[in-house]
Amino acid sequence: MANTAFIKNLYAKCKMHGSGEAQIVISNGELASLVYIAVLNLGWCHKSLNINHIQIPGNDYYQIPLNWFYDQQNSDIKPDMIISNLQSCIEKDNDFALFIENLSALHRRRVKYRRILSSQPLPNMDQIGPRVLLEYGECDTTLLANWMLWRKWIYDIDNRAAQETGYLFEPLIASCIGGEPVGAKNSPVKRLDTQGKPTNKGRQIDCLVPSNDRAYELKLRVTIAASGQGRFGEELSFPVESRAAGFTPVLLVLDPTPSDRLTELSQKFLECGGKFYQGEAAWKHMENEAGDVISVFIEKYIKPVIQGVEDIDLPLLKPINLNWRENNVEISSDQHSYVIDRL
């Protein structure tokens, strides 16, 4: 039987993160739905696990509107029921704990970003007024003012998106391959001085897996444009410093696109006794390290999203309409519409 204290702690971790105004707490109804969806993803029988059937709009989490999850807040599901469900699933496979923890983390971040979209204020002209000097007179002044406000609002929410993704993406990937990110302050990998000797200054690690002494560098892609000379020098030093600290450096690049910089970087990892995986080989490596249960999470929640967007070819941007209304913002094309309710 799974440890009761562990299950209760898992329940609490799945329910919330953050504090103060930034805290996100999902309802028992939402969490119960996520557990049920996870069970379906894994192909398990909910009846044999004594998990109540939940009528969900579809088996694909990404196709279920967030508003449906919000409606589950009105359910009468109690904590004891969820704890019992978690215990049944973990007794079937211990890795279910990580599966539901990751799925809950993903869901909470999506809930949080929807809140950001709903509440990020429209900037006022005082914040951006001096920028008008660069374009004033090129078009109608009212049109220019609207353009300036739109792009500032989009800039603000995109910055928030990058921040939230940073908190989510690398920890998800790292947990799936049995490790976790490590900040520079507590890193066992130290920077080397000009004589190649370790200093007291640590360096950040995308994913450290102590069980096999691997230090991973995780990347979506490596391009010439993405790496200035100074930054690229930092990247080249990572495998050297990892090896000096007794770890096997591993470069994991999800995008299959080749580049000269990637060739140079991967060769440096290999020269340092490390490993290099790219594209489909990278996904395969992650799934092999993850095991049967967590590999399903990668296949359902990470891989199709990354590949699905990158597979879209946009040689030219298509026209879209942006409409700011009192209660919502609508982004639309001729065929599709995305409506964000505003608070």
C-alpha positions in Angstrom: 0.0 0.0 0.0 1.3 3.5 -0.9 2.4 5.7 2.0 -0.5 7.8 3.2 1.7 10.9 3.9 3.2 10.7 0.5 -0.3 10.6 -1.2 -1.5 13.5 0.8 1.6 15.5 0.0 1.1 14.6 -3.7 -2.5 15.8 -3.5 -1.4 19.2 -2.1 1.4 19.6 -4.7 -1.1 18.9 -7.5 -3.6 21.3 -6.2 -1.6 24.5 -5.9 1.6 26.5 -6.4 2.7 30.0 -5.8 1.6 32.4 -3.1 -0.3 35.6 -2.6 -2.1 37.0 -5.7 0.0 34.8 -8.0 -1.2 31.6 -6.3 -3.1 29.1 -8.4 -5.3 26.6 -6.7 -7.3 24.1 -8.8 -10.5 22.7 -7.5 -11.1 19.1 -6.4 -13.3 18.7 -9.5 -10.5 19.8 -11.8 -7.9 17.5 -10.1 -10.3 14.5 -10.2 -10.8 15.1 -13.9 -7.1 15.2 -14.5 -6.7 11.9 -12.6 -9.4 10.4 -14.8 -7.9 11.7 -18.0 -4.5 10.4 -17.0 -6.0 6.9 -16.4 -7.5 7.0 -19.9 -4.2 8.2 -21.4 -2.5 5.1 -19.9 -5.1 2.8 -21.1 -6.1 1.6 -17.6 -9.6 0.5 -16.6 -11.1 3.1 -14.2 -13.5 0.5 -12.8 -10.8 -1.9 -11.7 -9.1 1.0 -9.9 -12.4 2.0 -8.2 -12.3 5.4 -9.9 -15.7 7.0 -10.7 -16.5 7.7 -14.3 -16.4 11.3 -15.3 -18.1 12.6 -18.4 -15.4 14.5 -20.2 -15.7 16.3 -23.6 -12.9 14.2 -25.1 -9.9 12.0 -24.3 -7.4 14.6 -25.5 -6.6 17.1 -22.8 -5.7 19.8 -25.3 -9.1 19.6 -26.9 -10.9 20.2 -23.6 -11.7 23.9 -23.1 -10.4 25.4 -19.9 -13.9 26.7 -19.3 -15.0 23.1 -18.9 -12.5 22.6 -16.2 -13.7 25.8 -14.5 -17.2 24.3 -14.4 -15.9 21.3 -12.4 -15.4 23.7 -9.5 -19.1 23.2 -8.7 -18.7 19.4 -8.2 -19.0 17.9 -4.8 -15.9 15.8 -5.0 -14.1 15.6 -1.6 -10.3 15.3 -0.9 -10.7 11.8 0.5 -12.0 10.6 -2.9 -9.1 12.0 -4.8 -6.6 10.7 -2.3 -8.1 7.2 -2.6 -8.0 7.5 -6.4 -4.3 8.5 -6.3 -3.5 5.6 -4.0 -5.1 3.1 -6.3 -3.2 4.4 -9.3 0.1 4.6 -7.6 -0.3 1.0 -6.3 -0.7 0.0 -9.9 2.4 1.9 -10.9 4.6 4.2 -8.8 5.3 6.4 -11.8 1.7 7.6 -11.9 2.7 10.0 -9.1 5.1 11.8 -11.5 2.6 11.6 -14.4 -0.2 13.3 -12.4 2.2 15.8 -10.8 3.4 16.9 -14.3 -0.1 17.0 -15.8 -1.3 19.1 -12.9 1.7 21.4 -13.2 0.9 21.9 -16.9 -2.8 22.5 -16.2 -2.1 25.1 -13.4 0.3 27.0 -15.7 -2.4 27.1 -18.4 -4.9 28.3 -15.9 -2.5 30.9 -14.7 -1.7 32.2 -18.2 -5.4 32.4 -19.0 -5.7 34.6 -15.9 -2.9 36.7 -17.3 -4.6 37.1 -20.6 -7.8 38.0 -18.9 -6.3 40.6 -16.6 -3.2 42.1 -18.2 -4.1 45.8 -18.5 -4.0 47.7 -21.7 -1.0 50.1 -21.4 -1.7 53.8 -21.3 -0.1 56.3 -23.6 2.0 57.8 -20.9 4.0 54.5 -20.8 4.8 54.5 -24.5 4.3 58.1 -25.7 8.0 58.9 -26.6 8.0 55.9 -29.0 5.7 57.9 -31.3 8.7 60.0 -32.4 9.9 57.0 -34.5 6.7 56.8 -36.6 4.7 60.0 -36.2 3.5 61.3 -39.5 3.8 58.0 -41.3 0.1 57.3 -41.0 -3.1 58.6 -39.3 -2.3 59.5 -35.7 -5.2 57.6 -34.3 -4.2 54.5 -36.2 -0.6 54.9 -34.9 -1.9 55.2 -31.3 -3.9 52.0 -31.6 -1.0 50.2 -33.2 1.4 51.3 -30.4 -1.0 50.1 -27.7 -1.7 46.8 -29.3 1.9 45.9 -29.8 2.8 46.9 -26.2 0.0 44.8 -24.8 1.1 41.9 -27.0 4.7 42.4 -25.9 3.7 42.4 -22.3 1.7 39.1 -22.5 4.4 37.5 -24.6 7.0 38.3 -21.9 4.7 36.7 -19.3 4.3 33.7 -21.6 8.1 33.3 -21.8 8.3 33.5 -18.1 5.6 30.9 -17.4 7.0 28.6 -20.0 10.5 28.9 -18.4 9.0 27.7 -15.1 7.3 24.8 -16.8 9.1 23.4 -19.8 12.6 22.5 -18.5 11.3 21.1 -15.2 8.8 18.9 -17.1 11.5 17.5 -19.4 14.0 17.1 -16.6 11.5 15.2 -14.4 10.6 12.9 -17.3 14.2 11.7 -17.7 14.7 11.2 -14.0 16.4 14.5 -13.1 15.8 18.1 -12.2 17.1 21.5 -13.1 19.9 22.9 -10.8 20.6 26.5 -10.3 24.2 27.9 -10.4 24.2 28.5 -6.6 23.9 24.8 -5.7 25.4 23.3 -8.8 28.1 20.6 -8.5 29.4 21.7 -11.9 31.9 24.5 -11.3 33.3 27.0 -13.7 36.9 26.6 -14.7 39.5 29.3 -14.6 42.0 30.0 -17.4 44.2 27.2 -16.1 41.3 24.7 -16.3 41.0 24.5 -12.5 37.6 24.5 -10.8 36.5 27.8 -9.1 33.8 28.3 -6.4 31.4 29.6 -9.0 28.8 27.0 -10.1 26.9 27.0 -13.4 23.3 26.3 -14.1 22.3 22.8 -15.3 19.1 22.2 -17.3 18.8 18.7 -16.0 21.0 16.8 -13.6 20.4 13.1 -13.2 22.4 11.9 -10.2 21.5 8.2 -10.7 23.7 8.0 -13.8 25.9 11.1 -13.3 24.5 12.9 -16.4 24.3 16.6 -16.9 21.9 17.6 -19.7 21.8 20.6 -21.9 18.2 20.8 -23.2 17.4 22.8 -26.4 14.5 23.2 -28.7 17.0 24.1 -31.5 20.4 25.5 -32.2 20.8 28.1 -34.9 23.3 30.7 -35.8 20.9 33.5 -35.1 20.1 32.2 -31.6 23.7 32.2 -30.4 25.9 35.2 -30.3 29.6 34.6 -30.0 29.7 35.3 -26.2 26.7 33.1 -25.5 28.0 30.3 -27.8 31.3 30.3 -25.9 29.2 29.6 -22.7 27.5 26.7 -24.4 30.8 25.3 -25.6 32.2 25.4 -22.0 29.3 23.4 -20.5 30.5 19.9 -21.6 34.1 20.7 -20.6 33.1 21.9 -17.1 30.6 19.0 -16.7 33.2 16.5 -17.5 35.7 18.1 -15.1 33.1 17.7 -12.4 32.7 14.0 -13.1 29.5 14.1 -15.1 28.7 12.9 -18.5 27.5 15.8 -20.6 24.5 15.1 -22.8 23.1 17.5 -25.5 19.5 17.0 -26.2 18.1 19.0 -29.2 14.4 18.4 -30.1 14.4 20.1 -33.5 15.9 18.1 -36.3 17.1 21.1 -38.3 20.9 21.0 -38.8 23.2 24.0 -38.4 26.9 24.7 -38.3 26.7 25.9 -34.7 24.9 22.7 -33.7 27.6 20.6 -35.5 30.3 22.5 -33.6 28.5 22.2 -30.3 27.6 18.5 -30.6 31.3 17.7 -31.5 32.4 19.4 -28.3 30.0 17.3 -26.2 31.4 14.1 -27.9 35.0 15.2 -27.5 34.3 15.5 -23.8 33.0 11.9 -23.6 29.4 13.0 -23.8 26.4 12.1 -25.9 24.3 13.9 -28.4 20.7 13.3 -29.4 18.7 15.3 -32.0 15.2 15.2 -33.4 13.6 11.8 -33.3 16.6 10.3 -31.6 16.2 12.9 -28.8 12.5 12.0 -28.3 13.4 8.3 -28.3 16.1 8.8 -25.7 13.7 10.7 -23.4 11.1 8.0 -23.7 13.6 5.3 -23.0 14.8 7.1 -19.9 11.2 7.9 -18.8 9.8 4.3 -18.7 6.5 3.0 -19.8 4.2 5.4 -17.8 6.1 8.7 -18.2 6.8 8.0 -21.9 3.0 8.2 -22.4 3.1 11.7 -20.8 5.8 12.7 -23.3 3.8 11.3 -26.2 0.6 12.9 -25.1 1.6 16.2 -23.7 5.0 17.4 -24.9 5.9 15.9 -28.3 2.7 16.6 -30.3 2.7 20.2 -29.1 6.3 20.9 -30.0 6.2 19.1 -33.3 2.6 20.3 -34.2 3.6 23.9 -34.1 6.9 23.5 -35.8 5.4 21.5 -38.6 3.3 24.6 -39.6 4.9 26.2 -42.6 4.3 30.0 -42.7 6.3 31.5 -45.6 4.0 34.5 -45.3 1.9 35.5 -42.3 -1.8 35.3 -42.9 -4.1 38.3 -42.1 -5.6 38.2 -38.6 -8.0 40.6 -36.9 -7.5 42.0 -33.4 -10.6 43.2 -31.6 -10.6 44.7 -28.2 -14.1 44.8 -26.6 -15.4 45.6 -23.2 -15.6 42.0 -22.1 -13.2 40.1 -24.3 -10.4 40.2 -26.8 -10.9 38.4 -30.1 -8.1 37.2 -32.4 -9.7 35.9 -35.6 -9.0 34.9 -39.2 -11.4 34.2 -42.0 -12.0 30.7 -40.7 -11.2 30.7 -37.0 -11.7 32.7 -33.8 -9.9 32.8 -30.5 -11.8 34.7 -27.8 -10.2 35.7 -24.5 -12.7 36.7 -21.8 -11.6 39.8 -19.9 -12.1 40.3 -16.2 
